[in-house]
Amino acid sequence: MAADPKAEAALALHRFGLGPRAGSIAVVASDPRGALLAELDRAGAGHIGDGDLLTSGTAARVAFAYQQAQRAARQAERAAQQANAPMSGGSPEMKDQSATPPAPAPMRNPGPGVPQQIYLSEAKARVNAALDAEIGFVERLVWFWSNHFCVSADKGNVRQICGAYEREVIRANVLGRFSDMLLAVESHPAMLIYLDNARSIGPDSIAGLRQKRGLNENLAREILELHTLGVRTVYTQEDVTRFANVITGWTFVPFRQDPLRGGEFEFNPRMHQPGEQTVIGRSYPDAGLQQGRAVLAALARHPATANHVAAKLARHFVADEPPPALVERLAKRFLATQGDLKEMAKALVAAPEAWEAPRAKLKRPGEWVVGILRAAGVTPPDIGPVMQAHNLLGEPLWRPPAPNGFADESAPWLDGLTQRLDIANQFARRLGAEADPRDVFEQALAPLASSETRQAILRAESRPQALALLFMASEFQRR
């Protein structure tokens, strides 16, 4: 446990939050645990109240209309080029005239397309929410669950809806029940597109008997392996296949079929595999959409899910090898409250093991970058440099390398320390005129810093050098 109130407050902000802001250590010092719990109880915790952000359905339709317009423009341009192409044969005079090249088209610089514009707007809203948070505990929970149930902006038409996905299913349920979040996640078009379920067709369904496309097991497998039970636990390959049959027909409304609802979730019974299915020893009658909902509800209550989720939560916040007693506490709380995620977060804060673990865990790049901005008291007007930092550090926003998300262990991020130094120097040069290193040190790191770190920062030759040393200090990079 931290040695004094300020050190414990700083630990709370670094381990459970997104790092200190000016004055936050002093505010939290009187009751760090109480401050974390109070953030959980705050009205609207985790929500982003930006009326300019689009729903996933609207974003999908806007992007579709843009893509259609782009396609039509390209076709028109090709048609114009063909119409102006030189004709073969004819008189020499005609050949001379046809050989005259048309005037060059004016250079166009349209900037980012609509899907990218929507993506960047969502990214800016997310970063601003992190910078504005008093502690950032709920934001960290949002980031944890968003990575647990990850989708990728690099897949198909996910880019324009990945931000809305996080707002609509993760933020809306971050302090609710796991079962509700699970259902919302698996029925969201972003997940259905990312893991190929939108085109999965039951072999014996009406559509399956007429088309060559068939069953896709990707979503079913990842729900069992990653989202609920954990890899190699209580299920078999047969369970994966049967569950994949259960969720056939979980897709979205085609844009051309319904311009008003295109891109929104729908259950298509023509694609659904008929019949009863047995998943992990339990039979589920053919009840259409309800069959899949019933399986998800059972998975959400399973003890293996409780253990898997508890271990991941403890690993994310506390240690790469989380204390077994902490994992057991969290799993028991999950089961006792029927997956109440707010109660689980409270159990994490109350557990002594969560505070006693050494501060050895390396922060993920996104946490570290936001921590820099919070410590310096800066909200960047342009999201570009923040996104570029994420990319260079190997954690591009909403673009995980695989369905298991970005690594929560420290080892995969150690190779990026050289890049962190480059980013620290870049931010330090930009912030040097705005942030006093001595003030930033006292407000963000002093209670946890060693004498060596303090001396290095205070003896730096310039403000940018001092800030870079502060941002690269082990005490700043670890939680």
Residue pairs with C-beta under 8 A, 6 or more apart in sequence:
1 8
1 352
1 355
1 356
2 8
2 10
2 11
2 355
2 447
4 447
5 29
5 30
5 32
6 25
6 26
6 29
6 446
6 447
7 447
7 448
8 29
8 32
8 355
9 24
9 25
9 26
9 28
9 29
9 32
9 35
9 447
10 20
10 25
10 444
10 445
10 446
10 447
10 448
11 32
11 355
11 359
11 448
12 28
12 32
12 33
12 35
12 36
12 135
13 19
13 20
13 24
13 25
13 28
13 135
13 136
14 20
14 359
14 363
14 371
14 448
14 478
14 479
15 317
15 318
15 354
15 355
15 359
15 479
16 36
16 135
16 137
16 140
16 317
16 348
16 349
17 36
17 133
17 135
17 136
17 137
17 139
17 140
18 130
18 133
18 135
18 136
18 139
18 140
18 367
18 370
18 371
18 374
19 136
19 367
19 370
19 371
19 374
19 375
19 444
19 476
20 374
20 375
20 443
20 444
20 445
21 134
21 374
21 375
21 377
21 443
21 444
22 377
22 439
22 443
23 443
24 134
24 135
24 443
25 443
25 444
25 447
27 35
27 134
28 35
28 135
33 349
33 350
35 134
35 135
36 135
36 137
36 349
37 346
37 349
39 45
39 133
39 134
39 135
39 137
39 138
40 137
40 138
40 175
40 342
40 345
40 346
42 138
45 138
45 174
45 175
46 138
46 139
46 141
46 142
46 171
46 174
46 175
47 167
47 171
47 172
48 125
48 126
48 129
48 167
48 171
50 125
52 121
53 121
53 122
53 125
53 163
53 164
53 167
54 62
54 118
54 164
55 164
55 168
56 161
56 164
56 165
56 168
56 188
56 189
56 190
56 263
56 264
57 261
57 262
57 263
57 264
59 118
59 160
59 161
59 164
59 263
60 157
60 160
60 161
60 189
60 252
60 255
60 262
60 263
60 264
61 255
61 259
61 262
61 263
62 114
62 118
62 160
63 114
63 115
63 118
63 157
63 159
63 160
64 157
64 255
64 262
64 263
66 113
66 114
66 115
67 115
70 113
84 102
86 95
86 98
86 99
87 94
87 98
90 98
112 120
114 160
115 157
115 159
115 160
116 159
118 159
118 160
118 163
119 153
119 159
119 160
119 162
119 163
119 398
120 383
120 387
121 163
122 162
122 163
122 164
122 166
122 167
123 163
123 383
123 386
123 387
123 397
123 398
124 383
125 163
126 163
126 166
126 397
127 370
127 373
127 380
127 383
127 386
128 379
129 139
130 136
130 139
130 370
130 374
131 370
131 373
131 374
131 379
133 139
136 370
136 374
137 345
138 174
138 175
140 317
140 367
141 174
141 175
141 341
141 345
142 166
142 170
142 171
142 174
143 366
143 367
144 312
144 313
144 316
144 317
145 170
145 174
145 181
145 341
146 166
146 170
146 398
147 400
147 405
147 406
147 408
148 226
148 227
148 309
148 312
148 405
149 169
149 170
149 181
149 185
149 191
149 227
150 398
150 400
150 403
150 404
150 405
150 406
151 158
151 162
151 165
151 190
151 191
151 193
151 194
151 398
152 158
152 162
152 194
152 398
152 399
152 400
153 159
153 162
153 397
153 398
153 399
154 399
155 193
155 194
156 193
156 194
157 193
158 165
158 190
158 193
158 194
161 189
161 190
161 263
162 190
162 398
163 398
164 190
165 188
165 190
165 191
166 398
168 184
168 188
169 181
169 184
169 185
169 188
170 181
170 185
172 184
173 180
173 181
173 184
173 341
174 181
174 341
175 341
175 342
175 345
176 340
176 341
176 342
177 300
177 338
177 339
177 340
177 341
178 300
178 305
178 309
178 334
178 339
178 340
178 341
179 296
179 297
179 300
179 301
179 338
179 339
181 341
182 227
182 228
182 296
182 299
182 300
183 293
183 296
183 297
185 191
185 227
186 192
186 219
186 223
186 227
186 247
186 250
186 292
186 296
187 250
187 265
188 265
189 198
189 252
189 263
189 264
189 265
191 197
191 219
192 198
192 219
192 250
192 251
192 252
192 265
193 252
194 403
195 218
195 219
195 222
195 403
196 216
196 218
196 219
197 216
197 218
197 219
197 220
197 247
197 250
197 251
198 250
198 251
198 252
199 213
199 216
199 251
200 214
200 215
200 216
200 219
200 244
200 247
200 248
200 250
200 251
200 271
201 207
201 208
201 211
201 213
201 214
201 215
201 248
201 271
202 208
202 215
202 245
202 248
202 249
202 271
202 272
202 273
202 274
203 214
203 215
203 273
204 273
204 274
204 275
205 248
205 249
205 270
205 271
205 272
205 273
205 274
206 269
206 270
206 271
207 268
207 270
207 271
208 214
208 271
208 273
215 241
215 244
215 245
215 248
215 273
216 244
217 240
217 241
217 244
218 403
219 244
219 247
219 250
220 240
220 241
220 243
220 244
220 246
220 247
221 240
221 244
222 403
223 243
223 296
223 299
224 235
224 239
224 240
224 243
224 299
225 231
226 403
226 404
226 405
228 299
228 300
228 302
228 304
228 305
228 308
229 235
229 299
229 302
229 304
229 305
229 308
230 304
230 305
230 307
230 308
230 311
233 304
233 308
234 280
234 302
234 304
235 279
235 280
239 279
239 280
242 277
242 278
242 279
243 277
243 279
243 295
245 273
245 275
245 277
246 273
246 277
246 279
246 284
246 291
246 292
246 295
247 292
247 295
248 271
248 272
248 273
249 267
249 268
249 269
249 270
249 271
249 272
249 273
249 288
249 289
250 265
250 267
250 289
250 292
251 265
251 266
251 267
251 268
251 271
252 262
252 263
252 264
252 265
252 266
253 261
253 262
253 263
253 264
253 265
253 266
254 262
255 262
255 263
256 262
267 288
267 289
269 288
272 288
274 286
275 286
276 283
276 284
276 285
276 286
277 283
277 284
277 286
277 291
277 295
278 284
279 295
279 298
280 298
280 302
282 298
284 291
284 294
284 295
285 291
287 294
299 305
300 339
301 335
301 338
301 339
303 331
303 335
305 334
306 331
306 332
306 334
306 335
306 339
307 327
307 331
309 330
309 331
309 334
309 344
310 327
310 328
310 329
310 330
310 331
310 334
310 344
311 322
311 327
311 331
312 408
313 330
313 344
313 348
314 322
314 323
314 326
314 327
314 330
314 348
314 354
315 321
315 322
315 408
315 409
316 408
317 348
317 354
317 479
318 326
318 353
318 354
318 357
318 361
319 357
319 358
319 360
319 361
320 361
320 408
320 409
320 410
320 411
322 353
322 357
323 353
323 357
325 351
325 353
326 348
326 351
326 353
326 354
329 347
329 351
329 353
330 344
330 347
330 348
330 351
333 343
333 344
333 347
334 340
334 344
337 343
337 344
348 354
359 448
359 475
359 478
359 479
360 410
360 478
361 410
361 478
361 479
362 410
362 413
362 414
362 477
362 478
363 371
363 477
363 478
363 479
364 395
364 406
364 408
364 413
365 389
365 390
365 393
365 394
365 395
365 413
365 416
365 420
366 390
366 395
366 397
367 479
368 393
368 420
368 471
368 476
368 477
369 386
369 389
369 390
369 393
369 423
371 444
371 476
372 424
372 427
372 431
372 471
373 379
373 380
373 386
373 427
374 444
375 435
375 440
375 443
375 444
375 445
375 470
375 471
375 476
376 427
376 431
376 434
376 435
376 440
376 467
377 434
377 435
378 431
378 434
378 435
380 386
385 426
385 430
387 396
387 397
389 423
389 426
389 427
390 396
390 397
392 419
392 422
392 423
393 416
393 419
393 420
393 423
394 413
394 416
394 419
395 406
400 406
407 413
420 472
420 477
421 468
421 472
424 467
424 468
424 471
424 472
425 464
425 468
427 467
427 468
427 471
428 463
428 464
428 465
428 466
428 467
428 468
428 471
429 464
431 464
431 467
432 462
432 463
432 464
432 467
433 463
435 463
435 467
436 463
437 457
437 460
437 463
437 466
437 467
437 470
438 458
438 466
440 467
440 470
441 449
441 454
441 457
441 458
441 466
441 470
444 470
444 476
445 453
445 470
445 473
445 475
445 476
446 454
448 475
449 457
449 473
449 475
450 475
453 469
453 473
453 474
453 475
456 469
456 473
457 466
457 469
457 470
457 473
458 466
460 466
460 469
470 476
471 477
